[in-house]
Each structure stands twice: as C-alpha cells, then as structure tokens.
C-alpha cells in the first residue's frame, strides 16, 4: 500500500518508511518474504490479523472522499514528487559546479601559459642552439609513450572501467526517462546486471587495443583477465557476504539457484562477448604515437613531495569525491533507512560533473608529473 508510515525509536528518534506491506506476490522460483511456506507461483498472499490505526487532523469544511482521477500507473507520483531536501540537492549541484570551474580555470591557465612560453621561445632568434633547447615536459617526450611495466594490468583495468562507465551511463539515462519505476521492484538492479553482462564487448575491445599498443603478445591472458579479474573480485566478496547471511539464517541471503544463474550469465554471455570484442580489437592496427620512443630510458631526477604517488592519489580522489559526497550521503541514507531514492535527474547531473572533474584532474596531474620529468606510467 503506497503510504508513508512513521514510528518512534529509542531516544525519541522518528523513523519513516515508504510503503506498507499488506501481503506479497510470489514470482516463479521465489517465496514470500513473510513466510517461506507461501511458495505457490503467481499467487497473491494477504497478511491476516492486521489492525491499522490511522490518526489524522481534520478541520471544518473538509470533505473526505475517493479520488477517481488517479490512475493505477500514477499511484506512486505523490511520493516521488514530494522528495525532501530539494534545496540541498541544488546546493550539491552548485558545489560541484564550483569545483569544475576551478579545475577548468587551472587547465585553461596551464594551456595559455604553455602556449605563451612556446610562442615566445619559437620567436627567439638569438642563436640556433637556444631555439633547439628543450625544457620542462618537452625533455621527456621521447619516454612518455614507453610501455609501462604493468601494461597487462593497466589495459585490463581500462577495459573493465569502460564496461562500468557504459553501464552506469545507460542505466542513469533509462532512470531519467522513467523506465525504472519503484513500482517495478528490482528493476534497477536487473538493469545493472543485464547491461554489465551485455557490455563485455567494449571492455574486450578497449583492453585489446591498449594492450596491443603496449606491444603485448599474451592476448589470451589479456582477454581472460579482462573478463575475470574485476567481476571475479566482486563476485567473491558477494559470495563471502552471502555465506555469512546463510549461516545466520537471514532472509536477505541470495538463493543458490540465483548464484548459479549469475554464474551462467557471467560465463555464458559476458565472457564470450569479451572474447568477441578482443577479437576485433586485436585485428586493428596498434595505436601510433606522435613521437618516437627513445631506446635508452631517461633517468628520472629527484622528486618533490607533491609529485610522489601518495599525494597524487589523494588529490585525484578528494576532488571527485567533493563533487558527489552529498549525493552519496542521500543514497547511503536511503539504503540504510529503507527509504526510497528517486532523484535520478540530480544523480545524472552529478555523474556528468564527476566525469568532467575526473578528466580535468587527470590532465592536471599528468601535466605536473611531466613538468617534473616523470615519464613512467607505473
């Protein structure tokens, strides 16, 4: 029943939840969450001995009656249109835009500064030696495209990242268009799973192209790792948590048949699609670099603190996190409080801002490291 009900917890804290269970509907190969004996497929079970006490405030001149203008398909609209904290959401968007403008200004300043110095040096006519002298990031132009020591792992992570990025983008687009309604329980997770499985082709293609450009020859290992590494880590963590739920007899545990179905989708659909994408990726010519790589690696000078790996990792994570922490707070609060989250429009805007922030942060970090004559990728 689509109502919002509240009750007081300990320390006089109010807890509210959207929707009141009046029973359950049993789908094929599932049972009712209230009683496992209710297992007949395509059957509605209504809860017995449920006494509802409704308290409301009324005044003079109020007329109570049924509203026949509300359609069955629109029964959730009053809940979805009354989402709280709208002002905070706009503040989150504004905060994210400020970070994007700050990073965009830094990138623009660096580009203008670099071009201005280049033009000034090219216009110097004092001597031919000065005109040919290289400085800063130009000193490492012959080493920057050298294959990294862990090129296999980098290409695998890039392929899996492409798969996750495409899955998130398409899912958010469907959610913004209204295809993932809360009335259809489990539609969001189903969309995530189906898209992730079906997007194995771009993952294999990107991983193969990058790995081939690094000069790699172990194409079988590359394809297997692309299809197994990241999904395997996630599945192992999920399986361990599910074992804990099984041991405690929790109803939140996933049935064994569902795990078999997930494995079938993984090995029967995702892995073959990854091989297909890698096949087309390895057929392409390697990516050509604009400069020739030196035969002898250049020695990297002593580095300052801000060009060390740890500060770079912190900077590369803090700025994107600053764009999404408010949305992340509402998402986690909805999960832990059993509330409904349906602000996908705000979430899509934050996702676009996050992508821009990550791109500009990467440009800045790469520029700072190249100016410090750090050319290696690993």
C-alpha positions in Angstrom: 0.0 0.0 0.0 1.7 3.3 -1.1 1.7 5.2 2.2 4.4 6.7 4.4 4.3 5.4 7.9 6.4 6.6 10.9 7.1 5.5 14.4 9.3 6.5 17.3 12.5 4.5 18.0 14.8 4.7 21.1 15.9 8.2 22.2 12.7 9.6 20.7 14.0 9.4 17.1 11.4 9.2 14.4 11.8 6.5 11.7 9.8 6.8 8.5 9.4 4.2 5.7 7.7 4.4 2.4 5.1 1.7 1.6 3.2 -0.5 4.0 3.2 -4.3 3.3 -0.3 -5.8 3.0 1.0 -9.1 1.7 3.2 -10.4 -1.0 3.2 -11.7 -4.6 5.1 -14.9 -5.3 7.1 -14.9 -8.5 8.4 -18.1 -10.2 11.3 -19.7 -8.2 10.7 -17.4 -5.2 9.0 -17.5 -1.9 7.1 -14.9 0.2 9.4 -12.9 2.5 6.9 -13.1 5.3 6.5 -16.9 5.4 8.6 -19.4 3.3 5.5 -21.7 3.2 3.8 -19.3 0.8 5.6 -20.6 -2.3 2.9 -21.1 -4.9 4.0 -19.2 -8.1 1.8 -16.4 -9.4 -0.2 -16.1 -6.2 -1.1 -13.2 -4.0 -1.0 -13.8 -0.2 -2.6 -11.2 2.0 -1.5 -10.8 5.7 -4.1 -11.8 8.3 -4.8 -10.1 11.6 -3.5 -6.7 10.6 -5.1 -3.9 12.5 -4.4 -0.4 11.2 -5.0 2.6 13.3 -4.9 5.8 11.3 -4.6 9.2 13.1 -5.2 12.4 11.2 -6.0 16.0 11.9 -9.2 17.4 10.4 -11.0 20.8 10.4 -14.3 22.3 9.5 -15.2 22.3 5.8 -13.1 19.3 4.9 -14.6 16.7 2.6 -13.2 13.2 2.5 -13.8 11.0 -0.5 -12.2 8.8 -3.1 -10.1 10.4 -5.8 -11.0 8.6 -9.0 -8.7 10.8 -11.2 -5.6 9.0 -10.0 -4.6 6.2 -12.4 -3.1 2.9 -11.2 0.1 3.7 -13.1 0.4 7.1 -11.3 -0.2 5.8 -7.8 3.4 6.5 -6.8 3.6 10.0 -8.1 2.7 11.8 -4.8 5.6 10.0 -3.1 8.1 10.7 -6.0 7.1 14.3 -6.3 7.4 15.0 -2.6 11.1 14.0 -2.2 12.7 16.1 0.6 15.9 18.0 0.6 15.5 19.6 -2.9 17.3 22.7 -1.8 20.3 20.6 -0.6 20.3 18.9 -3.9 20.7 22.2 -5.8 23.4 23.2 -3.3 25.2 19.9 -4.2 25.0 20.8 -7.9 26.3 24.3 -7.2 29.2 22.9 -5.1 30.1 20.5 -7.8 30.0 23.3 -10.5 32.3 25.4 -8.4 34.9 22.6 -8.3 34.5 22.1 -12.1 35.0 25.8 -12.8 38.1 25.8 -10.6 39.6 22.9 -12.4 38.7 24.3 -15.8 40.4 27.6 -14.9 43.5 25.8 -13.9 43.6 23.7 -17.1 43.0 26.9 -19.2 45.7 28.7 -17.4 48.2 25.9 -17.9 47.3 25.7 -21.6 47.7 29.5 -22.1 50.9 29.6 -20.1 52.4 26.7 -22.1 51.4 28.1 -25.4 52.6 31.6 -24.5 56.0 30.2 -23.5 56.3 28.1 -26.6 55.5 31.0 -28.9 57.9 33.2 -27.0 60.7 30.7 -27.4 60.0 30.0 -31.0 60.2 33.7 -31.8 63.7 33.9 -30.2 66.4 34.5 -32.9 69.4 34.9 -30.6 71.0 31.6 -31.6 70.1 28.3 -33.2 71.2 26.5 -30.0 68.7 28.3 -27.9 66.0 27.7 -30.4 66.6 23.9 -30.2 66.9 23.7 -26.4 64.2 21.7 -24.7 62.9 22.3 -21.2 60.3 21.0 -18.7 57.9 18.5 -20.1 59.5 18.5 -23.5 62.5 16.7 -22.1 60.5 13.5 -21.6 58.7 13.5 -25.0 60.9 10.5 -26.0 60.0 8.5 -22.9 56.4 9.4 -22.2 55.0 6.7 -24.6 57.2 4.0 -23.3 55.1 0.9 -22.4 54.6 0.6 -18.6 56.0 -2.2 -16.6 52.5 -3.5 -15.7 50.8 -2.9 -19.1 48.7 -6.0 -18.8 47.0 -4.9 -15.6 46.6 -1.3 -16.9 44.8 -2.5 -20.1 42.6 -4.9 -18.1 41.5 -2.1 -15.7 40.9 0.3 -18.6 38.6 -2.3 -20.3 36.7 -3.0 -17.1 36.4 0.7 -16.4 34.9 1.2 -19.9 32.4 -1.5 -19.2 31.3 0.0 -15.8 31.2 3.5 -17.3 28.9 2.5 -20.2 26.7 0.5 -17.8 26.3 3.5 -15.4 25.6 6.0 -18.2 22.9 3.8 -19.9 21.3 2.9 -16.6 21.0 6.6 -15.5 19.6 7.5 -18.9 16.9 4.9 -18.5 16.2 6.0 -15.0 15.8 9.7 -16.0 13.4 8.6 -18.8 11.2 6.9 -16.2 11.8 3.3 -17.2 13.0 2.2 -13.7 9.9 2.9 -11.6 9.9 1.9 -7.9 6.6 0.1 -8.6 8.7 -2.4 -10.5 10.7 -3.9 -7.7 14.2 -4.9 -8.6 14.2 -3.1 -12.0 17.3 -1.0 -11.2 19.4 -4.0 -10.1 18.2 -6.1 -13.1 19.1 -3.2 -15.5 22.6 -3.0 -13.9 23.2 -6.8 -14.2 21.9 -7.1 -17.8 23.9 -4.1 -19.1 27.1 -5.2 -17.4 26.8 -8.7 -18.9 26.0 -7.4 -22.4 28.7 -4.7 -22.4 31.6 -7.2 -22.3 32.3 -6.4 -26.0 33.5 -2.8 -25.5 35.5 -4.0 -22.5 37.4 -6.6 -24.5 37.9 -4.2 -27.4 39.4 -1.4 -25.4 41.6 -3.7 -23.4 42.9 -5.4 -26.5 43.6 -2.1 -28.3 45.5 -0.7 -25.3 47.4 -3.9 -24.7 48.4 -4.2 -28.4 49.7 -0.6 -28.4 51.9 -1.6 -25.4 53.5 -4.3 -27.6 51.9 -7.2 -25.6 51.7 -10.6 -27.1 49.8 -12.7 -24.5 46.4 -12.0 -25.9 44.7 -15.0 -24.3 45.8 -13.9 -20.8 44.6 -10.3 -21.6 41.1 -11.5 -22.6 40.8 -13.9 -19.6 41.9 -11.2 -17.1 39.5 -8.7 -18.6 36.6 -11.0 -18.3 37.6 -12.5 -14.9 39.6 -10.1 -12.8 37.2 -7.3 -11.7 33.9 -9.4 -11.9 35.7 -12.2 -10.1 36.7 -9.9 -7.2 33.2 -8.5 -6.9 31.6 -12.0 -7.0 34.0 -13.4 -4.4 33.2 -10.6 -2.0 29.5 -11.0 -2.7 29.7 -14.8 -2.1 31.5 -14.4 1.2 28.9 -11.9 2.5 26.1 -14.3 1.3 27.7 -17.2 3.1 27.6 -15.1 6.3 23.9 -14.4 5.7 23.3 -18.1 5.1 25.0 -19.1 8.3 22.8 -16.7 10.2 19.6 -17.9 8.5 18.8 -14.4 7.1 16.0 -14.0 4.6 18.3 -11.4 2.8 20.6 -14.1 1.6 20.5 -14.9 -2.1 19.3 -18.4 -3.0 21.8 -20.9 -4.5 19.8 -21.1 -7.8 20.2 -17.3 -8.2 24.0 -17.7 -7.8 24.0 -20.4 -10.5 22.1 -18.0 -12.8 24.6 -15.2 -12.2 27.5 -17.6 -13.0 25.7 -18.7 -16.1 25.3 -15.1 -17.3 28.9 -14.4 -16.5 30.5 -17.4 -18.2 27.8 -17.9 -20.9 27.3 -14.3 -22.0 29.8 -11.9 -20.6 33.0 -13.9 -21.3 32.1 -14.8 -24.9 31.2 -11.2 -25.6 34.6 -10.1 -24.2 36.3 -12.5 -26.5 34.4 -11.1 -29.4 35.4 -7.5 -28.5 39.0 -8.5 -28.0 39.0 -10.3 -31.4 38.1 -7.0 -33.2 40.5 -5.1 -31.0 43.5 -7.2 -31.8 42.6 -7.1 -35.6 43.1 -3.3 -35.5 46.5 -1.8 -36.1 48.3 -0.6 -32.9 47.8 3.0 -31.9 50.5 5.1 -33.4 52.3 7.5 -31.1 53.2 11.0 -32.4 56.8 10.8 -31.4 59.4 8.0 -31.4 60.4 6.4 -28.1 64.0 6.5 -27.1 65.9 3.3 -26.9 67.5 4.1 -23.5 65.2 5.2 -20.7 65.9 8.6 -19.4 66.9 8.9 -15.7 64.2 10.4 -13.5 65.5 13.2 -11.3 64.8 13.5 -7.6 61.2 14.4 -7.0 59.5 16.8 -4.6 56.7 15.8 -2.2 53.7 16.7 -4.4 54.9 14.5 -7.3 55.1 11.4 -5.2 52.4 8.7 -5.7 50.6 9.1 -2.4 49.8 12.9 -2.7 48.8 12.3 -6.3 46.4 9.6 -5.3 44.9 11.8 -2.5 44.4 14.7 -4.9 43.0 12.5 -7.6 40.4 11.2 -5.1 39.5 14.2 -3.0 38.4 16.5 -5.8 36.0 14.0 -7.5 34.7 12.9 -4.1 33.9 16.6 -3.3 31.5 16.6 -6.2 29.5 13.6 -5.2 29.6 13.4 -1.4 26.2 15.0 -0.9 24.5 12.6 -3.4 26.4 9.7 -1.9 25.1 10.7 1.5 21.5 10.6 0.3 22.0 7.3 -1.5 23.5 5.6 1.5 20.9 7.1 3.8 18.1 5.7 1.6 19.7 2.3 1.7 20.3 2.1 5.5 17.0 3.7 6.4 14.9 1.7 3.9 13.7 4.8 2.2 13.1 5.5 -1.4 15.6 7.2 -3.7 14.2 8.5 -7.0 16.2 11.7 -7.7 17.9 10.3 -10.8 17.8 13.7 -12.5 20.1 15.2 -9.9 22.2 12.0 -9.9 22.7 12.2 -13.7 23.8 15.8 -13.4 26.3 14.9 -10.7 27.5 11.9 -12.8 28.3 14.3 -15.7 30.1 16.7 -13.4 32.0 13.7 -11.9 33.2 12.7 -15.3 34.4 16.2 -16.2 36.1 16.6 -12.8 38.0 13.2 -13.2 39.1 14.2 -16.7 40.4 17.6 -15.6 42.1 16.2 -12.5 43.8 13.7 -14.7 45.0 16.4 -17.1 46.4 18.5 -14.2 48.2 15.5 -12.5 49.7 14.4 -15.8 50.9 17.9 -16.5 52.5 18.3 -13.1 54.3 15.0 -13.4 55.6 15.7 -16.9 56.9 19.1 -15.8 58.7 17.3 -13.0 60.2 15.0 -15.7 58.3 11.9 -14.5 57.5 9.9 -17.6 56.8 6.4 -16.4 53.2 5.2 -16.0 53.8 2.6 -13.3 
